[in-house]
Amino acid sequence: MPGTIPIGSDFSAIIQGVRNTVSGAALTTATVTFQLYTAAGVAVAGASGTASYVAASAGTANDAEFAGTIESTTTATLTDGALYYNRYTISASGVDFTSSEELVAQSPAAVIVDAGIWSASTGISLTAGSADETSVERFALAVSEALTRKCYPILLAPRTLTLYAFDAPCNTRTLSLPRPVRSLSAIYYHAGANGDSSVLDLTADLLTAYTDYRLVIDDVLTGWSRSGEVLRLNQSCWGLINVSPPGRLGYRPEDEPGSLFVSGSLGPASVSAAVREAACRAVTLLYERRKIGAPFASESWNGRSQSLAGPFTTEAAVNSPEVLGLLRDAGVLPIHVA
């Protein structure tokens, strides 16, 4: 899953594990530069620079870590939801190589947690470019990805769909979309499209709201569809294909693959405060174990005795009771998780 780059905020361009793969030595004196590109390979103006050596990666002496900054004035020009990639070029004595990371541009309302949000929640100040900030950014990225996957098909951040392909259900009049759905701008149906939007006739294939379908609005406070259900009108199903199973003469109906194309605004208008606080708590649990491999379970000052919890992974952090409790109360946990 790609990482995220927040629109209108400074972005820490971080590369870990910089070492000579032959000798195993950390390349702490390497020259590391970076350039942000669009998915089409076009360099983004102003999104380049030099990354400086920060520290050993994740406590491993043989892996160097470098960090640089893409300024907020540059990230403000990025397109929300668009895919980019940041290419690092590493040069050292006898060693030259490149490395890339995929990034999706997100508006501030779509960022679940980052170093700034975590710092505001905990009251812990982070020095720009420091090893601590680098750790928090990495933990925030891991937690954001883990929570996004854990809660799906409930979306934690706003998402815009443009001609996104879905299978047409054959045994129900209800199309279930990732939720919540704030609005639908268009639904197209093209038999046999198989997910290829280029075959659409944008006039003939367009379905009419309240005649061909209805978005089920079930939240009177926001006017959203919390269920994500779209009801087919005047038809018994959305679409179907007849498939002949091997060794049988008859046919059975199956969902029609990739024949529905949906455009609309899904997910909340912005990440909820409860979700962000849950993410901050998960990041804190990881941050507290970064040096010793486990968080403290208890401490006593006289004689300096302490007990440690077990090793703490990202999975353990997002599944901790305090994190799950906040997510459950915010109503963003699927039933099978809750």
C-alpha atoms as one frame of an Amber mdcrd trajectory, in Angstrom:
protein
   0.000   0.000   0.000   1.437   3.433  -0.923   2.329   5.905   1.775   0.749
   9.352   2.001   2.005  12.853   1.356  -0.129  15.572   2.978  -1.170  18.460
   0.756  -0.126  21.859   2.123   2.185  20.487   4.843   5.913  19.833   4.995
   6.721  16.241   4.053   9.668  14.341   5.506  11.386  12.432   2.711  12.965
   9.529   4.600  14.977   6.579   3.327  16.138   3.804   5.630  18.549   0.914
   5.222  21.252   2.768   3.266  24.207   0.385   3.285  26.694  -1.407   1.090
  25.049  -4.746   0.368  28.411  -6.376  -0.315  30.352  -5.314   2.779  27.313
  -4.656   4.958  28.714  -1.288   6.068  26.348   1.615   6.703  26.819   4.405
   4.153  26.656   7.248   6.679  28.654   9.618   4.436  26.701   8.929   1.251
  25.197  11.728  -0.814  21.430  11.191  -0.954  19.170  13.289  -3.157  15.471
  12.919  -3.929  12.931  14.003  -6.547   9.151  13.617  -6.485   7.492  12.483
  -9.725   3.914  12.077 -10.900   2.702   8.589 -11.761   3.427   9.480 -15.405
   7.079  10.197 -14.578   6.936  14.000 -14.696   9.140  15.704 -12.095   7.191
  17.886  -9.642   8.674  21.375  -9.613  10.312  22.261  -6.291   9.935  18.722
  -4.910  13.616  17.838  -4.836  16.505  18.200  -2.432  19.246  16.564  -0.441
  18.600  14.192   2.445  20.934  14.348   5.429  22.173  11.466   7.565  19.970
  11.115  10.639  20.805   7.895  12.476  20.965   4.150  12.231  17.738   2.688
  10.885  15.495   1.122  13.508  18.403   0.689  15.888  20.467  -1.343  13.408
  24.030  -0.066  13.288  24.665  -1.301   9.756  21.726   0.521   8.169  21.909
   4.305   7.770  18.869   6.561   7.609  18.599   9.848   5.710  15.898  12.512
   5.805  15.029  15.609   3.829  12.012  17.899   3.466   9.576  18.762   0.685
   8.193  22.170   1.636   4.508  22.874   2.189   4.474  25.405  -0.667   5.311
  22.521  -3.004   2.963  19.904  -1.572   0.151  22.469  -1.855   0.339  22.047
  -5.643  -0.312  18.287  -5.555  -3.594  16.719  -6.674  -5.715  15.148  -3.965
  -5.865  11.363  -4.382  -3.226  11.288  -7.130  -0.357   8.776  -7.074   3.249
  10.006  -6.960   6.602   8.394  -6.322   9.676   9.783  -4.618  12.968   8.614
  -6.111  16.119   8.626  -4.000  19.565   8.585  -5.575  22.370   7.320  -3.315
  26.011   7.925  -4.189  29.074   6.869  -2.206  32.576   5.672  -2.915  32.127
   2.828  -5.389  28.368   2.648  -4.751  25.528   4.187  -6.787  21.897   3.107
  -6.699  18.317   4.413  -6.602  15.257   3.607  -4.530  11.631   4.730  -4.877
   8.544   4.916  -2.663   4.938   5.300  -3.818   2.900   8.098  -2.248  -0.726
   9.204  -2.490  -1.413  12.918  -2.046  -4.004  13.612   0.633  -5.704  16.763
   1.836  -5.148  17.599   5.532  -8.671  16.334   6.232  -7.645  12.898   4.936
  -4.526  12.427   7.090  -5.232   9.969   9.901  -2.090  10.681  11.926   1.314
  12.224  11.324   4.056  13.687  13.475   2.262  17.026  13.831  -1.058  15.471
  14.860   0.685  13.133  17.301   2.709  15.977  18.828  -0.450  18.074  19.341
  -2.207  15.109  20.996   0.616  14.127  23.354   2.156  17.527  24.018   5.575
  16.151  23.075   7.571  18.530  20.891   9.574  17.073  18.034  12.546  18.785
  16.409  12.226  18.932  12.639  14.513  16.392  10.983  15.391  14.688  14.270
  15.551  10.935  14.791  12.493  11.170  17.070  10.445  12.892  14.355  11.577
  10.282  11.861  10.465   7.486  14.214   7.055   9.045  14.773   6.512   9.586
  11.026   7.314   5.934  10.324   5.082   4.694  13.140   2.286   7.016  11.971
   2.492   5.625   8.445   2.325   2.022   9.703  -0.586   2.756  12.055  -2.534
   4.657   9.371  -2.192   1.760   6.951  -3.097  -0.853   9.574  -6.194   1.034
  10.764  -7.353   1.681   7.200  -7.240  -2.025   6.403  -8.728  -3.084   9.749
 -11.787  -0.853   9.387 -12.494  -1.411   5.671 -15.156  -1.322   4.149 -15.773
   1.514   6.607 -13.616   4.391   5.376 -11.711   6.522   7.875 -10.812   9.359
   5.477 -12.534  11.126   2.578 -12.219   9.369  -0.764 -13.309  10.511  -4.217
 -14.238   7.833  -6.755 -14.170   8.529 -10.489 -15.555   5.773 -12.719 -14.513
   3.138 -10.193 -15.539  -0.324 -11.392 -17.740  -2.633  -9.310 -19.319  -5.989
 -10.078 -23.071  -5.837 -10.764 -24.895  -8.035  -8.184 -27.186 -10.638  -9.761
 -29.090 -11.895  -6.709 -30.004  -8.610  -5.054 -31.216  -5.129  -5.870 -28.714
  -3.694  -3.376 -25.249  -2.535  -4.377 -23.009  -2.237  -1.301 -20.311   0.436
  -1.530 -17.519   1.286   0.917 -19.120   3.505   3.524 -20.194   6.082   4.444
 -21.300   7.537   1.119 -21.720  11.311   1.208 -22.974  11.669  -2.350 -23.053
   9.966  -5.745 -22.474  12.019  -8.862 -22.959   9.228 -11.418 -23.444   5.507
 -11.925 -22.923   3.911 -15.338 -23.845   0.393 -16.433 -22.212  -1.273 -19.459
 -22.707  -4.985 -20.035 -19.474  -6.828 -20.694 -17.233  -3.899 -19.707 -15.133
  -6.092 -17.410 -13.860  -3.042 -15.527 -12.706  -1.117 -18.629 -14.140   2.410
 -18.354 -12.910   3.322 -21.854 -15.797   1.336 -23.396 -18.432   3.487 -21.675
 -20.900   5.564 -23.616 -21.228   8.445 -21.159 -24.698   9.241 -22.443 -26.328
   5.890 -23.169 -24.822   4.054 -20.174 -25.647   6.702 -17.567 -28.229   5.613
 -14.996 -30.684   8.185 -13.630 -30.858   8.848  -9.899 -34.303   8.181  -8.347
 -35.409   6.487 -11.579 -32.828   3.725 -12.037 -31.328   3.780  -8.541 -31.564
   5.407  -5.115 -28.826   5.994  -2.568 -30.248   4.923   0.803 -29.841   7.973
   3.071 -29.973   6.705   6.652 -28.225   9.439   8.667 -30.527  12.404   9.224
 -27.784  14.367  10.985 -25.462  14.464   7.970 -27.646  13.382   5.057 -25.180
  10.567   4.309 -25.623   6.881   3.640 -23.945   5.145   6.581 -24.860   1.733
   5.156 -23.368   2.478   1.727 -26.367   0.818   0.061 -27.625   1.790  -3.394
 -31.031   0.336  -4.317 -31.775  -0.637  -7.946 -35.176   0.649  -9.048 -37.469
  -0.896 -11.688 -35.190  -3.916 -12.043 -34.821  -7.167 -10.094 -31.009  -6.979
 -10.094 -28.093  -4.806 -11.226 -26.814  -7.214 -13.879 -25.929 -10.844 -14.474
 -24.122 -13.305 -16.690 -25.131 -16.915 -17.279 -22.351 -19.395 -16.606 -22.417
 -23.071 -17.561 -20.569 -25.103 -14.887 -18.259 -27.854 -16.180 -20.119 -31.096
 -16.857 -23.591 -29.493 -16.728 -26.028 -28.541 -19.447 -27.789 -25.838 -17.468
 -26.686 -22.341 -16.548 -26.451 -20.425 -13.327 -26.527 -16.623 -12.906 -23.444
 -14.876 -11.510 -22.500 -11.282 -10.758 -21.482  -9.381 -13.872 -17.820  -8.438
 -13.399 -16.806  -4.785 -13.653 -19.962  -3.562 -15.374 -20.878  -0.776 -12.898
 -18.844   2.432 -12.772 -19.371   4.719  -9.797 -18.336   8.334  -9.264 -18.940
  10.039  -5.938 -17.702  11.216  -2.557 -17.171   8.459  -0.010 -15.861   8.352
   3.539 -16.276  11.114   6.137 -15.686  14.734   5.178 -12.619  14.599   7.441
 -11.015  12.085   9.786 -12.938  12.063  13.054 -11.313  13.252  16.266 -11.900
   9.845  17.878 -10.143   7.991  15.054  -7.190  10.377  15.191  -6.915   9.956
  18.944  -6.985   6.161  18.567  -4.212   6.407  15.973  -2.188   8.700  18.254
  -2.434   6.188  21.111  -1.232   3.386  18.845   1.709   5.527  17.703   2.530
   6.337  21.341   2.660   2.652  22.237   5.123   2.059  19.393   7.140   5.183
  20.198   7.594   4.127  23.816   9.133   0.802  22.811  11.454   2.113  20.076
  14.652   1.950  22.188  14.142  -1.138  24.341  11.808  -3.251  22.203   8.858
  -3.179  24.630   6.787  -0.620  26.546   6.997  -0.353  30.332   4.302  -2.235
  32.200   5.298  -0.757  35.594   8.148   1.126  37.245   9.412   1.985  40.738
  11.887   4.750  41.461  13.714   3.431  44.545  16.243   0.934  43.328  15.169
   1.630  39.745  13.171  -1.526  39.158  10.875  -1.889  36.194   8.845  -4.501
  34.367   8.314  -4.627  30.648   5.394  -5.687  28.501   6.029  -8.106  25.661
   7.532  -6.917  22.373   5.147  -4.451  20.755   4.396  -4.627  17.043   2.133
  -2.399  14.953  -0.468  -5.177  15.003  -0.385  -5.288  18.799  -0.643  -1.506
  19.015  -3.745  -1.183  16.829  -5.365  -4.142  18.626  -4.774  -2.782  22.123
  -7.994  -2.338  24.156  -7.740   1.454  24.370  -7.338   1.793  20.600 -10.095
  -0.677  19.740 -12.367   0.930  22.328 -12.097   4.355  20.692 -12.643   2.904
  17.232 -15.659   0.922  18.418 -17.235   3.950  20.080 -16.608   5.992  16.936
 -18.586   3.399  14.981 -15.839   2.580  12.484 -15.141  -1.049  13.316 -16.750
  -3.677  11.067 -18.925  -6.169  12.925 -16.448  -9.036  12.513 -13.789  -6.945
  14.306 -15.956  -5.458  17.023
